[in-house]
Amino acid sequence: MTTKALHGVIAAIATAIEESNEPDCAHSVALARFLLDNGCDGLNVLGTTGEATSFSLDQRKRVMSAYAASGLPLDRIMVGTGAAATADAITLTRHAAELGFAGALVLPPFYYKGVPDDGLVAYIDAIVGATAERPIPIYLYHFPAQSGLPWHLGLIRRLLDAFGERIVGLKDSSGDMDFAHAAAAISPRFKVFPSTEAALPQARSGAFAGCISATANLNADLCARAYRGDAVALAEAVAIRKLFDGKPLVPGVKALLAHIHGDPQWARVAPPLAAFPAADQAAVDAGYEAVRAKRVA
């Protein structure tokens, strides 16, 4: 299996949503192009920020196909394919492989909690076996606060031993930097991406492969400068992320996208998420403009 390694600043890109709650592929692809042109080394499509688990199988496949048809560089894009049903995860991962995405980001099957490692290994085994003809690289998505199931260190080692080069890395959305460092230390070929741009200096030094961040939708240019060693840009990027502390992140990111791009449609979220509160919107917009004004000054 040979593929270009993903690295650097990766935005967990939002998915635009129509009034009918269908994904708006045209808006989504336009944002993807903007981010790749303005600092992102890559994208994570249909992750948590992309509201993937709020979409049906057909909707997720349609979004993937729209990206593939757009002419965007799929060798810079990973796509979320995890699902509660193994058959759905297989279908989505096969589709991603057939289209040519650089990797599949796989949540554990998240409904049943407290399942044994054997069950999670069987889930990955089924996905790996079903995509053997087109062996798309698999990234584990570690977000126990949402999934309720961790890809813990012992399980990661077991998966690497069992499936070799098919398991290439991990997105760590746990916020536990000790875990992220321990996961990265398992193997030099196992690439770990924390979910915050605050980790970019450690990525620059080689501890991590980069970051996969929701707020890179909003500060990709600053993240790119930070990854090149600009400490001021790093502080500004982190300040923008901190605007969402204590607030719902996905609706907040989309609300600020609407402000940045002058397009109210971006503020729309799919159920069960709800619109960002107006008071929070005003505070976040003002905070964002204040950070940007410092750079202009």
C-alpha positions in Angstrom: 0.0 0.0 0.0 1.6 3.3 -1.1 -0.1 6.6 -0.5 0.9 10.2 0.3 1.1 10.7 4.0 -1.3 13.3 5.4 0.4 15.9 7.6 0.3 19.4 9.0 -2.8 21.6 9.4 -6.0 19.7 8.6 -9.4 21.3 9.0 -12.2 19.1 10.3 -14.4 20.8 7.7 -18.0 21.7 8.3 -20.7 20.5 6.0 -23.1 23.1 4.6 -26.8 22.1 5.1 -29.8 23.1 3.0 -33.2 24.1 4.5 -34.4 20.6 3.8 -31.6 19.2 6.0 -29.9 17.7 3.0 -26.2 18.3 2.7 -25.3 21.2 0.4 -22.4 19.8 -1.6 -21.7 22.9 -3.6 -21.2 25.1 -0.6 -19.2 22.4 1.1 -16.8 21.9 -1.8 -16.4 25.7 -2.1 -15.3 25.9 1.5 -12.9 23.0 1.0 -11.3 24.8 -1.9 -11.0 28.0 0.1 -9.3 26.2 3.0 -6.9 24.3 0.8 -6.0 27.6 -0.9 -5.6 29.5 2.4 -3.4 27.4 4.7 -4.7 23.9 5.1 -2.4 21.0 4.2 -5.4 18.7 4.2 -9.0 18.2 5.2 -11.1 15.8 7.2 -14.5 15.5 5.5 -17.5 14.1 7.3 -16.1 14.0 10.8 -17.8 15.4 14.0 -17.6 19.0 12.7 -19.0 17.7 9.4 -22.0 16.3 11.3 -21.5 12.9 9.6 -23.5 10.9 12.1 -26.5 13.1 11.5 -26.6 12.0 7.8 -27.9 8.8 6.2 -25.6 6.4 4.4 -26.8 7.8 1.0 -26.2 11.4 2.1 -22.7 10.6 3.2 -21.9 8.8 0.0 -23.3 11.8 -2.0 -21.0 14.2 -0.1 -18.0 12.0 -0.8 -18.9 11.7 -4.5 -19.3 15.5 -4.7 -15.8 16.0 -3.4 -14.4 13.4 -5.8 -16.2 15.0 -8.7 -15.0 18.5 -7.8 -11.4 18.1 -8.9 -10.1 18.7 -5.3 -6.9 16.8 -4.5 -8.2 13.7 -2.7 -4.7 12.7 -1.7 -5.0 15.6 0.8 -8.4 14.5 2.2 -9.4 11.9 4.7 -13.1 11.0 5.2 -15.0 9.8 8.2 -16.5 6.3 7.5 -17.2 5.0 11.0 -20.7 3.9 11.9 -22.7 2.0 14.5 -23.4 -0.7 12.0 -20.4 -2.6 10.7 -22.1 -3.1 7.3 -22.5 0.7 7.0 -18.9 1.3 7.9 -17.8 -1.2 5.3 -20.0 0.5 2.6 -18.7 4.0 3.4 -15.0 2.8 3.6 -15.4 1.0 0.3 -16.9 4.1 -1.3 -14.0 6.2 0.0 -11.5 3.8 -1.3 -13.1 3.6 -4.7 -13.2 7.3 -5.0 -9.5 7.7 -4.1 -9.6 9.4 -0.7 -6.2 9.5 1.2 -7.6 7.8 4.2 -10.7 6.6 6.1 -11.2 8.0 9.6 -13.0 5.3 11.6 -15.0 5.8 14.8 -15.7 2.7 16.9 -19.2 1.3 16.6 -20.6 3.7 19.1 -24.0 2.4 20.4 -23.0 -0.5 22.6 -20.8 0.6 25.5 -18.3 -1.4 27.5 -17.8 -3.9 24.7 -14.7 -6.1 24.8 -11.6 -5.4 22.7 -12.4 -8.6 20.7 -15.5 -6.9 19.4 -13.7 -3.8 18.3 -11.0 -5.9 16.6 -13.7 -7.8 14.8 -15.2 -4.5 13.5 -11.8 -3.3 12.1 -11.1 -6.8 10.8 -14.4 -6.7 8.8 -13.5 -3.2 7.3 -9.9 -4.2 6.5 -11.0 -7.4 4.8 -13.8 -5.8 2.8 -11.4 -3.2 1.4 -8.4 -5.5 0.7 -8.7 -5.0 -3.0 -8.4 -1.2 -2.6 -6.5 -0.9 0.7 -7.3 2.6 1.8 -5.3 3.7 4.9 -7.3 3.6 8.1 -7.0 6.3 10.8 -8.6 5.5 14.1 -10.9 8.2 15.5 -10.4 8.5 19.3 -13.3 10.6 20.8 -14.5 8.7 23.9 -16.5 11.7 25.1 -18.8 11.2 22.1 -18.4 7.6 21.1 -18.2 6.2 24.6 -15.5 3.7 23.3 -11.8 4.5 23.4 -9.1 3.2 21.1 -7.0 2.6 24.1 -3.2 2.1 23.9 -3.3 -1.7 24.3 -6.0 -2.0 21.6 -4.0 0.2 19.2 -1.0 -2.0 19.6 -3.2 -5.1 19.0 -4.6 -3.5 15.8 -1.2 -2.6 14.5 0.0 -6.1 15.2 -3.0 -7.7 13.5 -3.4 -5.4 10.5 0.0 -4.0 9.8 0.3 -1.0 7.5 -3.5 -0.7 7.0 -3.7 1.1 10.4 -1.7 4.3 9.8 -2.7 6.8 12.4 -5.2 8.3 14.9 -7.1 11.5 15.4 -7.1 12.2 19.1 -10.1 14.3 20.2 -9.8 13.3 23.8 -7.9 16.4 24.8 -5.5 14.2 26.8 -2.0 15.1 25.6 -0.4 12.4 27.7 -2.5 9.8 25.8 -1.6 11.5 22.4 2.1 11.3 23.2 1.9 7.7 24.3 -0.1 6.8 21.2 2.5 8.5 19.0 5.3 6.6 20.8 3.8 3.2 19.9 5.4 3.1 16.4 7.2 5.7 14.2 4.8 4.8 11.4 1.7 5.5 13.5 0.8 9.1 12.9 -1.1 11.0 15.6 -3.1 14.2 15.1 -4.4 16.0 18.2 -7.6 18.0 17.7 -6.2 21.4 18.6 -3.9 23.8 16.8 -2.2 24.3 20.2 -0.3 21.1 19.4 1.3 22.5 16.2 4.7 23.3 17.8 4.9 19.7 18.9 3.9 18.6 15.4 6.6 20.9 14.0 9.2 19.2 16.2 8.1 15.7 15.0 6.1 14.5 18.0 2.9 14.5 16.0 2.0 14.4 12.3 0.0 17.6 12.6 -3.5 18.6 14.0 -7.0 18.0 12.8 -9.0 20.9 14.2 -12.6 22.1 13.9 -11.5 25.7 14.3 -9.1 25.4 11.4 -12.2 26.2 9.4 -11.8 29.7 10.8 -8.1 30.3 11.2 -6.3 28.2 8.6 -4.0 31.0 7.6 -2.9 31.5 11.2 -2.5 27.7 11.7 -0.3 27.6 8.6 2.0 30.3 9.9 2.1 28.7 13.3 3.1 25.4 11.8 6.0 27.2 10.2 7.1 28.5 13.6 5.3 31.9 13.9 4.6 32.1 17.7 2.3 35.2 17.3 0.1 33.4 14.7 -0.1 30.4 17.1 -1.3 32.6 19.9 -3.9 34.2 17.6 -5.1 30.8 16.3 -5.4 29.5 19.9 -7.3 32.7 20.9 -9.9 32.1 18.2 -10.3 28.5 19.4 -10.8 29.7 23.0 -13.7 31.8 21.9 -15.7 28.6 22.0 -14.8 27.5 25.5 -18.0 26.5 27.3 -20.0 26.9 24.1 -21.3 24.3 21.6 -18.4 23.9 19.2 -20.0 22.7 16.0 -22.9 25.2 15.9 -20.4 27.9 16.9 -17.9 27.1 14.2 -20.7 27.2 11.6 -22.1 30.5 13.0 -18.7 32.1 12.7 -18.2 30.7 9.2 -21.5 32.5 8.3 -20.0 35.7 9.7 -16.6 35.3 8.0 -18.0 34.5 4.6 -21.1 36.7 4.8 -23.4 33.7 4.1 -26.1 33.0 6.7 -26.7 29.5 5.3 -23.4 28.4 7.0 -25.1 28.8 10.4 -27.6 26.0 9.7 -27.0 22.7 11.6 -28.8 19.4 11.2 -30.9 17.9 14.1 -30.1 17.0 16.9 -27.8 20.0 17.0 -29.4 23.4 17.5 -28.5 26.9 16.2 -25.8 28.8 18.0 -27.4 31.2 20.6 -27.6 34.8 19.4 -25.7 36.2 22.4 -22.9 33.7 21.9 -22.8 34.6 18.2 -22.3 38.3 19.0 -19.6 37.5 21.5 -17.7 35.1 19.2 -18.0 37.4 16.2 -16.6 40.3 18.2 -13.8 38.2 19.6 -12.8 37.0 16.2 -12.8 40.5 14.8 -10.6 41.7 17.7 -8.0 39.0 17.0 -8.0 39.8 13.3 -7.8 43.5 14.0 -4.5 43.0 15.9 -2.9 41.4 12.9 -4.1 44.2 10.6 -2.8 46.8 13.1 
